[in-house]
Each structure stands twice: as structure tokens, then as C-alpha cells.
Amino acid sequence: MDFKLTEDQQLIRDTARDFAQREIAPQAEEIDRSGAFPLDILRQMAGLGLMGLPIAEEYGGAGGDYTSYCLALEEITRACGSTGLTYEAHVSLGCMPIYYYGTEEQKQEYLPLLCSGESIGSFGLTEPEAGSDAGGTKTTAVLEDGEWVINGSKCFITNASYAKFLTITAVTDRDKGTRGISDIIVPTESPGFTVRAGYEKLGLHGSNTTELFFDGVRVPEKNLVGVRGEGYKQFLVVLDGGRIAIGAMGVGIAQACLDAALKYAKERCQFGRPIGKFQAIQFKLADMAMNIELARNMYLKAAWLKDTGQPYSLEANYAKLFGSEMATKAALEAIQIHGGYGYINEFPVGRYLRDSKLLEIGEGTSEVIRLVIARRLGL
């Protein structure tokens, strides 16, 4: 077994780390405070080739592998959770449905816009009555005179305010259950399509979270992504890739927690010496470091399996579940190490806790992920 990253992977990781710490980290506190969408940062990331990192060069991407993307995502999220989630949703959810299942015409038309950052990627899946039960989609698309006529709504959709188009799920055959759900590309300027951003969130304030409303929206029949009725199967594959990425995000936030807690433990003195000299604090830091490395190894294994064409669904779920829950625990421990200072906004660890919690919810709650794993055990 060879755990060594390739030279290209190391270069991408180091480039992303340098950019994130130099350009993103100094803005993270203000992004969280103001809720400002990090559009300028995303444009710089596009200039570095990050926005289309795992997309083939023929479609405007950088031609990197999924492992490289996850390494970059870890570093971006380590600097700023809001920017990390924006990036993850752009690539994992915005680009991949079209990249995996789109026609050649769709790939040539839409992927260069995403890779260049001209449009930010977005995927409309969740609905008021279809969250964990994604098969319960109510939004409909009826074929009429060569056009899909779409009616319904979506909620908790990331990046839609900054997207020129997005892929959505809709019921195209009412009587076929999950086999009647399809994926369709919808330009956001389509008449009858409304994007509304008004959520007041616990964390990730710089991430754009929206509701979508479709009132007789009409798009060409050719905007169907893949085979009609296979949208459910398609988004399960998309979500598996996204779950690897969520694992990488968890590692990024947890690493930021360890960075902050370790620095504080070396500087804060009580009883005449730095608190890092006390065994109680050392144990917390040691556990954080151990769990971060375990989570990192898990997402890297899942990404490697994906890159090498091997089954990776189970490992993706392991990476997502462990990485997300580990990040929340790391944030709690970082706050505890900071004591009273951890409870005020002068220090970033409170932000890390608020940002990490979503990772246990988005792209499959911890409970749903455990169900997926249990089913793989034959239960």
C-alpha cells in the first residue's frame, strides 16, 4: 500500500494551502460577520484552475483527479467554512451531474462556464417534503410541445443566486416512483423561475442558501440530463462523490480547530505555566490530532477508489459520517481549551462549531448515512 501523494497532488494541495492562508483566511471573520458572498475569492480560485479542478481540459477544466480536488477543498475549508461549502457545492453538486451524465452538447455549453467561474454551480434537490426522503420529490416536469413545463419548489439550495443555470430534479413520470424522477438543466433567467435568499442561518453565513420556485417554467426538451427517469440513480452517484468532499471539509474545519487550540495552549498560562503543559489539555489535543488523521486517510481512500474506478460508495459514507462528526467534536474541544475566550467572537473557534454542524446534516444526515452503512451490512 502506497499512501504517498503524487507530485501533482502535492503541488495542488500546497498551492491551495498557500492561497487559502494568504487570501481567504484574513477575510474569513468578516465573511462570517457580514454574510458577504466570497465572489472575488471565487474569481481568484477560477484563475488558479480550482473551479474546474476535476473536470477534463476539453471542457475548460484543469484535468485533475478527485483526490486533488478534495485536498484543495480541505485547505479552502480550513481557511473559511463558507468559502469551502460554496466551492464544494459548485464542483460536487453543480458540475458533476452534467459532467457525469450530460450530452456532449451540454458539456460543451455549460461546463466551460462553470470551470471559468462565469457561473457558480448549483443543484436543486431538496424540497420542503423531500429532504432525507429525496425520492419524495414533488416538483413536476411535463413534456409539452417539445418543452418541459416545470412547477414546484426547492429549499436549502446552495449557490443558486449566483448561478446562470442549475440542474434540478423533477418528477417526469408520476406513476413510476423513484424511476419517474429526472434531472433537468434550468437557466435561472427563465420566466416563472424565482430564486429567493432569506434564510437566517446558524453558521456558514457567507454561503448562499436559497429557495427556488417554479411557476410554469419552460425549458427545451434537450435540457434533460441523461436518461429520462434515471434522475434518482444519477443523484445518488452525485451525492456519493459529494460525501467524500464533505469528509474533506470536516478535516479542514477540524484542522483549523487544532491549529487554533494548539496555538492557544502554548500561549495561555495558568498556575505559572502554559496550559499545554497540563495532561488534561494534552489529551484533548492528542485526540484531535489522531481523529483528524484518521478522517483524512478515510476521505483520501474513498477519493482514490473513485479515481481508480473501483466501488467507493461505502467508503464515501464512512468519510462523510466520521469526518463531519469528528469536526463538530474538534470544535467543541477547541472551545473548551479556550475556556471563556472560546465563548466570545474574538476567537474563531465558535465560528468553527457553527460551521461544522451543517456537515452532519447536508448531503445526508448522520442518521441517513448510518442507515446506508447498515444496509451494506445486510440489515
GIDAHU-V278605 format. One record per residue. SS is DSSP state (alpha for helix, beta for strand, coil for the rest). PHI is phi in degrees with one decimal (999 if undefined). BURIAL is b if it has 24 or more other C-alpha atoms within 12 Angstrom, else e. Layout:
((SS;PHI;BURIAL) (SS;PHI;BURIAL))
This chain:
((coil;999;e) (coil;-116.6;e) (coil;-94.9;e) (coil;-79.9;e) (coil;-72.8;e) (coil;-70.2;e) (alpha;-60.9;e) (alpha;-64.5;e) (alpha;-64.1;b) (alpha;-64.0;e) (alpha;-63.9;e) (alpha;-64.7;b) (alpha;-59.7;b) (alpha;-67.9;e) (alpha;-65.0;b) (alpha;-64.1;b) (alpha;-64.3;b) (alpha;-62.1;e) (alpha;-63.6;b) (alpha;-64.4;b) (alpha;-74.2;e) (alpha;-84.1;e) (alpha;-108.4;b) (alpha;-93.5;b) (alpha;-54.4;b) (alpha;-64.1;e) (alpha;-100.5;b) (alpha;-61.3;b) (alpha;-63.1;b) (alpha;-69.2;e) (alpha;-60.3;b) (alpha;-66.8;b) (alpha;-68.5;e) (alpha;-90.8;e) (coil;75.2;b) (coil;-69.3;e) (coil;-71.2;b) (coil;-80.3;b) (alpha;-64.5;b) (alpha;-63.7;e) (alpha;-63.6;b) (alpha;-63.7;b) (alpha;-64.7;b) (alpha;-65.7;e) (alpha;-64.1;b) (alpha;-62.8;b) (alpha;-63.4;e) (coil;-86.6;b) (coil;84.5;b) (coil;-76.7;b) (coil;-68.8;b) (coil;-123.5;b) (coil;-53.7;b) (coil;-93.4;b) (coil;-100.3;b) (coil;-59.8;b) (alpha;-61.9;e) (alpha;-65.5;e) (alpha;-110.3;b) (coil;92.4;b) (coil;-86.3;b) (coil;-93.5;b) (coil;72.7;b) (coil;-81.5;b) (coil;-95.0;b) (alpha;-69.1;b) (alpha;-60.4;b) (alpha;-60.9;b) (alpha;-59.6;b) (alpha;-66.6;b) (alpha;-62.6;b) (alpha;-65.0;b) (alpha;-61.9;b) (alpha;-56.9;b) (alpha;-69.0;b) (alpha;-63.9;b) (alpha;-70.1;b) (alpha;-56.9;b) (alpha;-83.1;b) (coil;-160.7;b) (alpha;-63.2;b) (alpha;-61.8;b) (alpha;-67.6;b) (alpha;-61.0;b) (alpha;-66.6;b) (alpha;-59.2;b) (alpha;-67.1;b) (alpha;-61.9;b) (alpha;-66.4;b) (alpha;-61.2;b) (alpha;-82.6;b) (alpha;-65.4;b) (alpha;-105.7;b) (alpha;-81.4;b) (alpha;-81.1;b) (alpha;-67.7;b) (alpha;-57.4;b) (alpha;-73.9;b) (alpha;-65.2;b) (alpha;-78.0;b) (alpha;-123.3;b) (coil;-70.5;b) (coil;-70.8;e) (alpha;-60.0;e) (alpha;-62.2;e) (alpha;-64.8;b) (alpha;-62.8;b) (alpha;-68.9;e) (alpha;-81.2;e) (alpha;-101.9;b) (alpha;-64.8;b) (alpha;-59.7;b) (alpha;-65.6;b) (alpha;-74.3;b) (alpha;-66.5;b) (coil;-83.4;b) (coil;80.2;b) (coil;-63.6;b) (coil;-127.9;b) (coil;-93.3;b) (coil;-74.2;b) (coil;-150.9;b) (beta;-136.6;b) (beta;-97.1;b) (coil;-115.9;b) (coil;-67.3;b) (beta;-130.5;b) (coil;-54.3;e) (coil;-112.4;e) (beta;-141.0;e) (coil;-105.3;b) (coil;-60.8;b) (coil;-90.0;e) (alpha;-64.9;b) (alpha;-72.7;b) (alpha;-89.4;b) (coil;-54.3;b) (coil;-108.1;b) (coil;-58.2;b) (beta;-116.3;b) (beta;-135.7;b) (beta;-109.7;b) (beta;-79.1;b) (beta;-145.2;e) (coil;53.5;e) (coil;77.0;e) (beta;-134.1;e) (beta;-86.3;b) (beta;-104.5;b) (beta;-109.6;b) (beta;-137.0;b) (beta;144.5;b) (beta;-154.4;b) (beta;-133.3;b) (beta;-139.0;b) (beta;57.2;b) (beta;-96.1;b) (beta;-88.9;b) (coil;79.0;b) (alpha;-63.7;b) (alpha;-65.9;b) (alpha;-115.9;b) (coil;-103.6;b) (coil;-85.4;b) (beta;-160.3;b) (beta;-151.0;b) (beta;-93.9;b) (beta;-124.3;b) (beta;-100.2;b) (beta;-151.7;b) (beta;-79.7;b) (coil;-106.5;b) (coil;-140.8;e) (alpha;-59.9;e) (alpha;-91.9;e) (alpha;-110.6;e) (alpha;61.4;e) (alpha;-66.5;b) (alpha;-81.9;b) (alpha;-109.4;b) (beta;-100.8;b) (beta;-127.7;b) (beta;-103.5;b) (beta;-137.7;b) (beta;-85.2;b) (beta;-125.9;b) (beta;-64.1;b) (coil;-73.5;b) (coil;-89.1;e) (coil;-62.3;b) (coil;-56.9;e) (coil;90.2;e) (beta;-102.0;b) (beta;-124.3;b) (beta;-111.5;b) (beta;-127.6;b) (coil;-112.8;b) (coil;-148.9;e) (coil;-71.3;e) (coil;-102.7;e) (coil;-103.0;e) (coil;-66.3;e) (coil;-150.5;b) (coil;50.3;b) (coil;-65.6;b) (coil;-85.9;b) (coil;-89.1;b) (coil;-82.6;b) (beta;-120.1;b) (beta;-133.8;b) (beta;-108.1;b) (beta;-121.9;b) (beta;-130.4;b) (beta;-119.2;b) (beta;-124.0;e) (beta;65.8;b) (beta;-68.5;b) (beta;-115.4;b) (beta;-133.6;b) (beta;-61.5;e) (alpha;-57.5;b) (alpha;-67.8;e) (alpha;-78.5;b) (beta;-61.9;b) (beta;-98.4;b) (coil;72.9;b) (coil;-87.6;b) (coil;-57.6;b) (coil;88.6;b) (beta;-107.9;b) (alpha;-61.9;b) (alpha;-63.1;b) (alpha;-63.7;b) (alpha;-64.1;b) (alpha;-75.0;b) (alpha;-65.4;b) (alpha;-67.1;b) (alpha;-59.3;b) (alpha;-66.8;b) (alpha;-61.1;b) (alpha;-63.6;b) (alpha;-64.1;b) (alpha;-70.3;b) (alpha;-60.4;b) (alpha;-65.6;b) (alpha;-63.0;b) (alpha;-59.2;b) (alpha;-65.9;b) (alpha;-62.5;b) (alpha;-59.1;b) (alpha;-63.7;b) (alpha;-61.5;b) (alpha;-66.1;b) (alpha;-63.6;b) (alpha;-64.5;b) (alpha;-63.2;b) (alpha;-62.4;b) (alpha;-64.9;b) (alpha;-56.2;b) (alpha;-69.0;b) (alpha;-67.9;b) (alpha;-66.5;b) (alpha;-61.3;e) (alpha;-65.8;b) (alpha;-64.6;b) (alpha;-82.4;e) (alpha;-99.6;e) (coil;-78.9;e) (beta;-110.4;e) (beta;-142.6;e) (coil;55.0;e) (coil;85.7;e) (beta;-155.0;e) (beta;-59.7;e) (alpha;-65.3;b) (alpha;-65.0;b) (alpha;-83.4;e) (coil;-88.8;e) (alpha;-60.3;e) (alpha;-59.4;e) (alpha;-74.6;b) (alpha;-59.7;e) (alpha;-63.1;e) (alpha;-61.6;b) (alpha;-66.0;b) (alpha;-63.6;e) (alpha;-64.6;e) (alpha;-60.3;b) (alpha;-61.8;b) (alpha;-62.7;e) (alpha;-67.9;b) (alpha;-62.1;b) (alpha;-66.5;b) (alpha;-62.8;b) (alpha;-65.4;b) (alpha;-63.8;b) (alpha;-60.0;b) (alpha;-70.1;b) (alpha;-70.6;b) (alpha;-67.6;b) (alpha;-64.4;b) (alpha;-61.9;b) (alpha;-65.8;b) (alpha;-63.3;b) (alpha;-60.4;b) (alpha;-63.7;b) (alpha;-63.9;e) (coil;-95.3;e) (coil;74.7;e) (coil;-99.1;e) (coil;-58.7;e) (coil;-139.0;b) (alpha;-58.9;b) (alpha;-63.3;b) (alpha;-65.3;b) (alpha;-61.8;b) (alpha;-70.4;b) (alpha;-58.6;b) (alpha;-62.0;b) (alpha;-67.5;b) (alpha;-65.3;b) (alpha;-67.9;b) (alpha;-63.7;b) (alpha;-71.3;b) (alpha;-69.6;b) (alpha;-62.8;b) (alpha;-64.8;b) (alpha;-63.2;b) (alpha;-64.8;b) (alpha;-63.1;b) (alpha;-65.6;b) (alpha;-63.0;b) (alpha;-68.8;b) (alpha;-63.3;b) (alpha;-63.7;b) (alpha;-61.7;b) (alpha;-64.6;b) (alpha;-75.3;b) (alpha;62.6;e) (alpha;-60.4;e) (alpha;-67.1;e) (alpha;-70.0;b) (alpha;-98.4;e) (coil;-118.2;e) (coil;-77.7;e) (coil;-64.2;e) (coil;-111.7;b) (coil;-82.7;b) (alpha;-67.3;b) (alpha;-64.0;b) (alpha;-61.8;b) (alpha;-61.7;b) (alpha;-65.9;b) (alpha;-63.4;b) (alpha;-73.0;b) (alpha;-68.4;b) (alpha;-60.5;b) (alpha;-61.6;b) (alpha;-63.4;b) (alpha;-83.6;b) (coil;-117.5;b) (coil;-67.2;b) (coil;56.8;b) (coil;110.5;b) (coil;-64.2;b) (alpha;-56.6;b) (alpha;-67.7;e) (alpha;-65.2;e) (alpha;-61.4;b) (alpha;-64.4;e) (alpha;-63.6;e) (alpha;-60.4;b) (alpha;-65.2;e) (alpha;-62.4;e) (alpha;-65.1;e) (alpha;-69.5;e) (coil;-84.6;e) (coil;87.7;e) (coil;-91.8;e))
